[in-house]
Amino acid sequence: MYNIAVVGATGMVGRKFLQVLEERKPPVANYYLFASKRSAGTTIEFMGKPHVVEELTDTCFDGKDIDIALFSAGGETSKRFAPVAAEKGIVVIDNSAAWRFEDAIPLVVPEVNPQDIAKYKNRGIIANPNCSTIQAVVALKPLADKYGLERVIYSTYQAVSGAGVRGFEDLKGGICGEPPQKFPYPIAGNCLPHIDVFFDDGYTKEEMKMIWETRKIMGLPDLRVTATTVRVPVYYGHSESINVELKKPFEVDEVRALLASAPGVVVQDDPKNLVYPMPINAEDKDEVFVGRIRRDYSVENGLNLWVVADNIRKGAATNTVQIAETLMKMWESGEIAR
């Protein structure tokens, strides 16, 4: 049995951590919940009993035999407190963008690169990828293994919950005619081709995250990838049109069967009966749903996919918990020494 800390336990993703942990019931003896001073003292019913949220401080981990800390408290908080936890021998699994691009820190999706978990020993930290990247690489992994990847083009349609509580409230308020507080323009009845900040070359940080993270997670540093990311008026669930150029010829039925057997993937692809993935059906589910599987006739070995997943579950909480579960199994099997 292990002891786990949840940092940012009162936030949108933190509460989803608790829901996923309650559902999956990993072998944990004790849970410790932490949040900012503002939320400290809050009582949360979890695992059948009340847990009092403690304030996150430099000494809050002292005297507690914590094995793993799940962080979802923002990048600045992670930058400050993740090293504090790691110095005490706690393995930090961080959901922010704070550590994703550091070479020494593994960026992990368990269905894709579980072997990279062992690299946590470099710094004591494992990074959870961006939500939009997670669902994409789960679908791309079996294709990469069988056919090889030549080029990937992402076009995403991302839910407002990806922008946190304020993004969620912007859509909710916008439907009632209230002005936006989070986004630069109304999101209700609108699409914003703008997620995160713009760089000088016209790409947004969200687009570059998908490019950089795909290469790192897949272990393909030279893979040709491009992205356009769009915020849409959907509460939960990111949708992605993924255009792939494979290195080897393929048959569409073969691809469909390959994806159907891939871990974490559910194929919903029956266009004659209007069966295809939609965010409204993916909400609060852990799987990555793939449909609209069809050949791209404009290039050699081209393939189109439509990929949908719940960005708060698989794109954040569930993937983080899966990393922790995989780490525990590696410890138990002796694959990684504790």
C-alpha positions as CSV (number, residue, x, y, z in Angstrom):
1,M,0.0,0.0,0.0
2,Y,1.2,3.5,-0.8
3,N,0.5,7.0,0.4
4,I,-0.5,9.7,-2.0
5,A,-0.8,13.5,-1.8
6,V,-3.1,15.5,-4.1
7,V,-1.9,19.1,-4.5
8,G,-4.6,21.5,-5.8
9,A,-7.3,19.2,-4.5
10,T,-10.0,21.9,-4.5
11,G,-9.6,22.9,-8.2
12,M,-11.4,21.6,-11.3
13,V,-8.7,19.0,-12.1
14,G,-7.9,18.3,-8.5
15,R,-11.5,17.3,-7.8
16,K,-11.4,15.1,-10.9
17,F,-8.3,13.5,-9.5
18,L,-10.3,12.5,-6.4
19,Q,-13.2,11.2,-8.5
20,V,-10.9,9.1,-10.7
21,L,-9.0,7.8,-7.6
22,E,-12.3,6.8,-6.0
23,E,-13.4,4.9,-9.1
24,R,-10.1,3.2,-9.8
25,K,-9.1,2.5,-6.1
26,P,-5.3,2.1,-6.5
27,P,-3.5,0.4,-3.6
28,V,-3.3,3.5,-1.3
29,A,-3.4,3.5,2.5
30,N,-3.5,7.2,3.1
31,Y,-4.4,10.3,1.1
32,Y,-3.2,13.8,2.0
33,L,-5.0,16.8,0.3
34,F,-3.3,20.2,-0.2
35,A,-4.3,23.5,-1.7
36,S,-3.6,27.2,-1.3
37,K,-4.1,29.1,1.9
38,R,-7.4,30.3,0.6
39,S,-8.8,26.8,0.4
40,A,-7.0,25.3,3.4
41,G,-9.4,24.0,6.0
42,T,-12.0,22.9,3.5
43,T,-13.4,19.5,4.2
44,I,-13.9,17.1,1.3
45,E,-15.7,13.8,1.5
46,F,-13.4,11.3,-0.2
47,M,-13.1,7.5,0.0
48,G,-16.0,7.4,2.4
49,K,-14.6,9.7,5.0
50,P,-13.9,13.5,5.5
51,H,-10.5,14.8,4.5
52,V,-9.4,18.3,5.7
53,V,-7.4,20.2,3.0
54,E,-4.1,21.4,4.3
55,E,-2.2,24.5,3.2
56,L,0.6,23.9,0.7
57,T,3.8,25.2,2.3
58,D,7.5,24.4,2.3
59,T,7.0,22.1,5.3
60,C,3.6,20.6,4.6
61,F,5.1,17.3,3.5
62,D,7.2,16.9,6.7
63,G,6.4,14.0,8.9
64,K,4.2,12.3,6.3
65,D,5.4,9.1,4.6
66,I,4.2,10.2,1.1
67,D,5.3,8.1,-1.9
68,I,3.6,10.0,-4.8
69,A,2.2,13.5,-5.1
70,L,-0.3,14.4,-7.9
71,F,0.0,18.1,-8.7
72,S,-2.6,20.2,-10.4
73,A,-2.1,23.7,-8.9
74,G,-0.7,25.7,-11.8
75,G,2.8,26.2,-13.3
76,E,4.1,28.7,-10.8
77,T,3.0,26.6,-7.9
78,S,4.6,23.5,-9.4
79,K,7.9,25.3,-10.1
80,R,8.1,26.2,-6.5
81,F,6.8,23.2,-4.6
82,A,7.4,20.2,-6.9
83,P,11.2,20.3,-6.1
84,V,10.4,20.6,-2.4
85,A,8.4,17.4,-2.6
86,A,11.0,15.7,-4.7
87,E,13.8,16.5,-2.3
88,K,11.9,14.6,0.4
89,G,11.8,11.5,-1.8
90,I,8.3,12.0,-3.1
91,V,7.7,11.2,-6.8
92,V,5.8,14.2,-8.2
93,I,3.5,13.7,-11.2
94,D,2.7,17.2,-12.4
95,N,-0.2,18.2,-14.6
96,S,1.0,21.7,-15.4
97,A,3.2,22.8,-18.3
98,A,6.1,23.7,-15.9
99,W,8.3,20.7,-16.6
100,R,7.2,19.3,-19.9
101,F,10.0,20.6,-22.0
102,E,12.9,19.8,-19.8
103,D,14.9,16.9,-21.3
104,A,15.7,15.3,-18.0
105,I,12.0,15.1,-17.0
106,P,9.9,12.3,-18.6
107,L,6.6,13.3,-20.4
108,V,4.4,10.3,-20.2
109,V,1.2,8.8,-21.6
110,P,1.1,5.2,-20.2
111,E,-0.4,3.7,-23.4
112,V,2.5,5.2,-25.4
113,N,5.8,5.5,-23.5
114,P,5.5,3.8,-20.1
115,Q,9.2,3.0,-20.2
116,D,10.0,6.7,-19.8
117,I,8.6,6.7,-16.3
118,A,11.9,5.3,-15.0
119,K,13.5,8.6,-16.0
120,Y,11.8,10.3,-13.0
121,K,15.0,9.5,-11.0
122,N,16.8,12.3,-12.8
123,R,14.7,14.9,-10.9
124,G,12.0,13.1,-9.0
125,I,9.3,14.6,-11.3
126,I,7.2,13.1,-14.1
127,A,5.3,15.5,-16.4
128,N,1.7,14.9,-17.5
129,P,1.3,16.2,-21.1
130,N,-1.1,18.7,-22.6
131,C,-4.6,17.4,-22.8
132,S,-4.9,17.8,-26.6
133,T,-1.6,15.9,-27.1
134,I,-2.5,13.0,-24.9
135,Q,-5.5,11.9,-26.9
136,A,-3.7,12.4,-30.2
137,V,-0.7,10.2,-29.3
138,V,-2.9,7.4,-27.9
139,A,-4.4,7.2,-31.4
140,L,-1.1,7.7,-33.2
141,K,1.0,5.1,-31.3
142,P,-0.3,1.9,-33.0
143,L,0.0,3.6,-36.4
144,A,3.6,4.6,-35.7
145,D,4.5,1.1,-34.5
146,K,3.0,-0.7,-37.6
147,Y,3.5,1.8,-40.4
148,G,5.8,4.6,-39.2
149,L,4.9,8.3,-39.3
150,E,6.0,10.7,-42.0
151,R,4.0,13.8,-41.2
152,V,1.1,14.8,-38.8
153,I,-1.4,17.7,-39.2
154,Y,-3.5,18.6,-36.2
155,S,-6.7,20.7,-36.3
156,T,-8.3,20.8,-32.9
157,Y,-11.7,21.9,-31.5
158,Q,-11.1,22.3,-27.8
159,A,-13.6,22.7,-25.0
160,V,-13.8,25.7,-22.7
161,S,-13.0,23.6,-19.6
162,G,-9.5,23.4,-21.0
163,A,-9.2,27.0,-19.9
164,G,-10.2,26.2,-16.4
165,V,-13.2,27.4,-14.4
166,R,-13.1,30.9,-15.9
167,G,-13.4,29.4,-19.4
168,F,-16.3,27.3,-18.3
169,E,-18.0,30.3,-16.8
170,D,-17.4,32.4,-20.0
171,L,-19.5,29.9,-22.0
172,K,-22.1,29.6,-19.3
173,G,-22.4,33.4,-18.9
174,G,-22.1,34.1,-22.6
175,I,-25.2,32.0,-23.4
176,C,-27.0,34.5,-21.1
177,G,-25.5,37.4,-22.9
178,E,-22.9,38.3,-20.3
179,P,-19.5,39.7,-21.6
180,P,-16.5,37.4,-21.5
181,Q,-14.1,37.5,-18.5
182,K,-11.5,34.9,-19.6
183,F,-11.5,34.9,-23.4
184,P,-10.8,38.0,-25.5
185,Y,-14.1,37.6,-27.4
186,P,-17.4,35.8,-26.7
187,I,-17.2,32.0,-26.9
188,A,-20.9,31.3,-27.0
189,G,-21.9,30.8,-30.6
190,N,-18.4,31.5,-31.7
191,C,-15.0,29.8,-32.4
192,L,-11.7,31.3,-31.3
193,P,-8.6,30.3,-33.3
194,H,-6.5,31.3,-30.4
195,I,-5.4,29.2,-27.4
196,D,-2.7,30.5,-25.1
197,V,-0.3,33.3,-26.3
198,F,0.8,34.0,-29.8
199,F,4.5,33.7,-30.8
200,D,6.2,36.0,-33.3
201,D,5.8,33.5,-36.1
202,G,2.0,33.4,-35.7
203,Y,1.7,30.1,-34.0
204,T,0.1,29.9,-30.5
205,K,1.8,28.3,-27.5
206,E,-0.9,25.6,-27.6
207,E,0.0,24.7,-31.2
208,M,3.7,24.5,-30.4
209,K,3.0,22.4,-27.3
210,M,1.3,19.8,-29.5
211,I,4.3,19.8,-31.9
212,W,7.0,19.6,-29.2
213,E,5.1,17.2,-27.0
214,T,4.2,14.8,-29.8
215,R,7.9,14.5,-30.8
216,K,9.0,14.0,-27.2
217,I,6.4,11.4,-26.2
218,M,6.7,9.4,-29.4
219,G,10.5,9.5,-29.3
220,L,10.5,11.0,-32.8
221,P,12.5,14.3,-32.5
222,D,12.5,14.9,-36.3
223,L,8.8,14.1,-37.0
224,R,7.1,16.7,-39.2
225,V,4.2,18.1,-37.2
226,T,2.0,21.1,-37.5
227,A,-1.1,22.3,-35.7
228,T,-4.0,24.7,-35.6
229,T,-5.9,24.8,-32.3
230,V,-9.3,26.3,-31.9
231,R,-11.5,27.0,-28.8
232,V,-15.1,26.0,-29.4
233,P,-18.4,26.4,-27.4
234,V,-18.3,23.0,-25.8
235,Y,-18.0,22.4,-22.1
236,Y,-16.1,19.2,-22.0
237,G,-14.3,17.1,-24.6
238,H,-11.6,18.0,-27.1
239,S,-12.2,17.0,-30.8
240,E,-9.3,16.6,-33.2
241,S,-9.0,16.2,-37.0
242,I,-5.7,14.4,-37.5
243,N,-4.2,14.0,-40.9
244,V,-1.4,11.5,-41.0
245,E,1.1,10.5,-43.7
246,L,2.3,7.0,-43.0
247,K,5.6,5.6,-44.2
248,K,4.1,2.3,-45.4
249,P,1.0,1.4,-47.4
250,F,-2.1,0.5,-45.5
251,E,-5.7,-0.8,-45.9
252,V,-8.4,1.2,-44.1
253,D,-10.0,-1.9,-42.7
254,E,-6.6,-3.0,-41.3
255,V,-6.1,0.4,-39.7
256,R,-9.6,0.2,-38.2
257,A,-8.9,-3.2,-36.7
258,L,-5.5,-2.0,-35.4
259,L,-7.0,0.9,-33.6
260,A,-9.9,-1.2,-32.2
261,S,-7.3,-3.4,-30.5
262,A,-5.1,-0.6,-29.2
263,P,-5.1,0.1,-25.4
264,G,-7.2,3.0,-24.4
265,V,-8.9,3.4,-27.8
266,V,-12.5,2.9,-28.7
267,V,-13.4,2.9,-32.4
268,Q,-16.7,4.5,-33.3
269,D,-16.7,4.4,-37.1
270,D,-20.0,3.5,-38.9
271,P,-20.8,6.6,-41.0
272,K,-23.7,4.8,-42.8
273,N,-25.5,4.7,-39.4
274,L,-24.2,8.1,-38.3
275,V,-21.8,6.6,-35.7
276,Y,-18.8,8.7,-35.0
277,P,-17.1,10.2,-31.9
278,M,-18.7,13.3,-30.3
279,P,-17.6,15.2,-27.2
280,I,-21.1,15.0,-25.7
281,N,-20.7,11.2,-25.5
282,A,-17.0,11.2,-24.4
283,E,-17.8,13.3,-21.3
284,D,-16.6,11.7,-18.0
285,K,-15.1,8.7,-19.9
286,D,-11.4,7.7,-19.9
287,E,-11.1,6.3,-23.4
288,V,-10.0,8.0,-26.6
289,F,-12.6,7.6,-29.2
290,V,-11.6,7.4,-32.9
291,G,-13.8,7.5,-36.0
292,R,-14.1,9.0,-39.5
293,I,-11.3,6.7,-40.5
294,R,-10.6,7.2,-44.2
295,R,-7.9,7.4,-46.8
296,D,-6.5,10.8,-47.8
297,Y,-6.2,10.6,-51.5
298,S,-4.2,13.8,-51.9
299,V,-1.0,12.3,-50.7
300,E,0.7,8.8,-50.7
301,N,-0.2,6.8,-47.7
302,G,-2.4,9.5,-46.3
303,L,-5.0,8.9,-43.5
304,N,-7.7,11.0,-41.8
305,L,-8.9,10.4,-38.2
306,W,-11.4,12.1,-36.0
307,V,-10.3,11.8,-32.3
308,V,-12.3,12.8,-29.3
309,A,-11.7,12.5,-25.5
310,D,-12.7,14.2,-22.2
311,N,-9.9,16.7,-21.7
312,I,-10.4,16.8,-17.9
313,R,-10.4,13.0,-17.5
314,K,-8.0,11.4,-20.0
315,G,-6.5,14.7,-20.8
316,A,-5.6,15.5,-17.2
317,A,-6.8,13.5,-14.2
318,T,-7.0,10.0,-15.5
319,N,-3.6,10.1,-17.3
320,T,-2.0,11.4,-14.2
321,V,-3.5,8.6,-12.1
322,Q,-2.5,6.0,-14.7
323,I,1.1,7.2,-14.5
324,A,0.9,6.7,-10.7
325,E,-0.6,3.2,-11.1
326,T,2.0,2.2,-13.7
327,L,4.8,3.5,-11.4
328,M,3.4,1.4,-8.5
329,K,3.4,-1.7,-10.7
330,M,7.0,-1.0,-11.8
331,W,8.0,-0.7,-8.1
332,E,6.2,-3.9,-7.2
333,S,7.6,-5.9,-10.0
334,G,11.2,-4.7,-9.4
335,E,11.4,-3.1,-12.8
336,I,12.2,0.2,-11.0
337,A,13.9,0.2,-7.6
338,R,12.2,2.5,-5.2
